[in-house]
Amino acid sequence: MNTTTSGAVLQLLLGEDWLPICDRSALIPGRGVAALLPDGRQAALFVDRGGRTYAIDNRDPYSGAQVLSRGLTGTRDGRAFVASPLLKQCFDLETGRCLDDDAVAVTVYASRLAH
């Protein structure tokens, strides 16, 4: 994981290729950003205070709305999560697993900062 931010670009691994998504400066700890992917899906992008990046599917599996990038971030038992702004379910930013329902998860995208 690269935590240097000067001139860094957030990239997501889609298939076998790293796709540049946005400049690191567009990411603010505690706030998500939505990105439209080439196949029409959306990703919710996050960065924590330590500079670690996360990318998950932006679609809330409970409501179907593209809103996870607008959720509140936090930690539970040392795990970074985002809470859906609609129904408040929490999703682990590393695994995509719903912390409130083990049967539900969202897609997680590998992310990195590159120069």
C-alpha positions as CSV (number, residue, x, y, z in Angstrom):
1,M,0.0,0.0,0.0
2,N,1.3,3.4,-1.0
3,T,0.4,6.2,1.4
4,T,2.3,9.0,-0.3
5,T,-0.2,11.5,-1.6
6,S,1.7,14.1,-3.7
7,G,0.7,13.5,-7.3
8,A,-0.8,10.1,-6.5
9,V,-3.7,8.7,-8.4
10,L,-6.2,6.1,-7.0
11,Q,-6.4,3.1,-9.2
12,L,-8.8,0.1,-9.0
13,L,-8.0,-3.4,-10.2
14,L,-10.7,-4.3,-12.8
15,G,-10.1,-7.7,-14.3
16,E,-6.3,-7.8,-15.0
17,D,-5.8,-4.0,-15.4
18,W,-5.3,-1.1,-13.0
19,L,-7.7,1.6,-13.9
20,P,-7.0,5.2,-12.9
21,I,-10.0,6.6,-11.1
22,C,-9.2,10.0,-9.4
23,D,-6.5,12.1,-7.9
24,R,-5.7,11.2,-4.3
25,S,-6.5,14.8,-3.4
26,A,-10.2,14.2,-4.2
27,L,-10.4,11.8,-1.2
28,I,-11.0,13.2,2.3
29,P,-10.8,10.9,5.4
30,G,-14.3,10.2,6.7
31,R,-16.0,11.1,3.4
32,G,-16.7,8.8,0.4
33,V,-16.6,9.6,-3.3
34,A,-18.6,7.7,-5.9
35,A,-17.0,6.7,-9.2
36,L,-18.6,5.4,-12.4
37,L,-16.8,2.3,-13.7
38,P,-16.5,1.5,-17.4
39,D,-19.1,-1.3,-17.2
40,G,-21.7,1.0,-15.6
41,R,-21.3,-0.1,-12.0
42,Q,-20.4,2.4,-9.3
43,A,-17.6,2.2,-6.7
44,A,-17.6,3.9,-3.4
45,L,-14.1,5.2,-2.6
46,F,-12.7,6.0,0.8
47,V,-9.4,6.9,2.5
48,D,-8.7,6.7,6.2
49,R,-6.6,9.1,8.3
50,G,-3.6,6.8,7.8
51,G,-3.9,7.1,4.0
52,R,-5.2,3.6,3.4
53,T,-7.6,3.4,0.5
54,Y,-10.7,1.3,0.2
55,A,-13.1,0.7,-2.7
56,I,-16.4,-1.2,-2.5
57,D,-19.6,-1.4,-4.6
58,N,-21.6,1.8,-4.1
59,R,-25.0,-0.1,-4.3
60,D,-26.7,-0.7,-1.0
61,P,-27.9,-4.3,-1.2
62,Y,-30.8,-3.6,1.1
63,S,-32.4,-0.6,-0.8
64,G,-30.8,-1.0,-4.2
65,A,-29.8,2.7,-4.2
66,Q,-26.3,3.8,-5.1
67,V,-25.5,5.5,-1.8
68,L,-22.8,3.8,0.2
69,S,-20.3,6.6,-0.8
70,R,-22.5,8.9,1.2
71,G,-22.4,6.8,4.4
72,L,-20.8,7.5,7.7
73,T,-17.4,5.8,8.2
74,G,-16.1,4.5,11.5
75,T,-14.5,1.5,13.1
76,R,-16.0,-1.5,15.0
77,D,-13.7,-4.0,16.7
78,G,-10.8,-2.5,14.8
79,R,-12.4,-2.9,11.4
80,A,-13.1,0.1,9.1
81,F,-16.7,0.3,7.9
82,V,-19.2,2.5,6.2
83,A,-22.8,2.7,7.4
84,S,-25.5,2.9,4.7
85,P,-27.1,6.4,4.9
86,L,-30.5,4.8,4.3
87,L,-31.0,1.8,6.6
88,K,-27.7,2.1,8.6
89,Q,-26.3,-1.4,7.9
90,C,-22.5,-1.4,8.3
91,F,-20.2,-2.8,5.6
92,D,-16.6,-3.8,6.3
93,L,-14.4,-1.7,3.9
94,E,-11.8,-4.5,3.6
95,T,-14.1,-7.5,3.1
96,G,-17.4,-6.0,2.0
97,R,-19.2,-8.1,4.6
98,C,-22.2,-6.6,6.3
99,L,-21.4,-6.4,10.0
100,D,-25.1,-6.7,10.8
101,D,-26.0,-9.7,8.6
102,D,-23.3,-12.3,7.8
103,A,-25.4,-13.4,4.7
104,V,-24.9,-10.1,2.9
105,A,-21.8,-8.5,1.4
106,V,-20.9,-6.0,-1.3
107,T,-18.1,-6.3,-3.9
108,V,-14.7,-5.1,-2.8
109,Y,-12.2,-3.7,-5.4
110,A,-8.4,-3.8,-4.9
111,S,-7.1,-0.3,-4.8
112,R,-3.8,1.4,-4.8
113,L,-2.2,4.8,-5.0
114,A,0.2,5.2,-8.0
115,H,2.4,8.0,-9.3
